[in-house]
Amino acid sequence: MSSNEYWFCLEHHRVEGRDGCKNADRLGPYPSEAEASRALEKVEERNEAWDHDPTWSDDDVED
C-alpha cells in the first residue's frame, strides 16, 4: 500500500488520509485527493450506468 492513498469519509463528507475514520464509513482508497473528492459523483455515475446496462435485468430475479 502506498502512503499516497486517500478515502472519502461518508460520515464527515471530506477526504481523509490513511489515519481517518474506520473503513466501514468511507470509500476508497483513491490515488489522489482529487479523485477521493469525487467519490460520491463516481458512485452516482456507476449506478446510472448499471441502471441502464442492457445485459442486466431485475425482471429475471424471483422474490
C-alpha positions in Angstrom: 0.0 0.0 0.0 1.1 3.5 -0.8 1.3 6.3 1.7 -0.4 8.4 -1.0 -3.9 6.9 -0.6 -7.0 8.9 0.2 -10.5 8.0 1.2 -13.8 9.9 1.2 -15.5 9.8 4.6 -19.2 9.2 4.3 -19.8 10.4 7.9 -17.9 13.7 7.6 -18.1 14.3 3.8 -14.5 15.0 3.4 -11.3 13.5 2.1 -9.1 11.7 4.6 -5.7 10.1 4.7 -4.9 6.6 6.0 -5.5 7.6 9.6 -9.1 8.8 9.1 -12.3 7.2 10.2 -13.0 3.4 10.1 -13.1 1.9 6.7 -16.7 0.9 7.0 -17.6 4.7 7.0 -15.6 5.6 3.9 -14.9 4.9 0.2 -11.5 4.2 -1.3 -8.7 4.2 -1.4 -8.1 6.6 -4.2 -4.6 7.5 -5.6 -5.2 11.3 -5.2 -7.2 13.8 -3.1 -8.9 15.0 -6.2 -10.2 11.5 -7.1 -11.3 10.9 -3.5 -13.2 14.2 -3.5 -15.2 12.9 -6.5 -16.1 9.6 -4.8 -19.9 10.3 -4.5 -20.0 11.6 -8.1 -18.3 8.4 -9.2 -20.8 6.2 -7.3 -23.7 8.1 -8.9 -22.1 7.7 -12.4 -21.6 4.0 -11.9 -25.1 3.5 -10.5 -26.6 5.3 -13.5 -24.5 3.2 -15.9 -25.6 0.0 -14.2 -29.3 1.1 -14.1 -29.1 1.3 -17.9 -26.9 -1.7 -18.6 -28.8 -3.8 -21.3 -27.2 -7.0 -20.1 -28.8 -6.8 -16.6 -32.4 -7.2 -15.8 -34.1 -7.4 -12.4 -37.2 -8.9 -14.1 -35.5 -12.3 -14.1 -35.0 -12.4 -10.3 -37.5 -14.3 -8.2 -38.6 -13.0 -4.7 
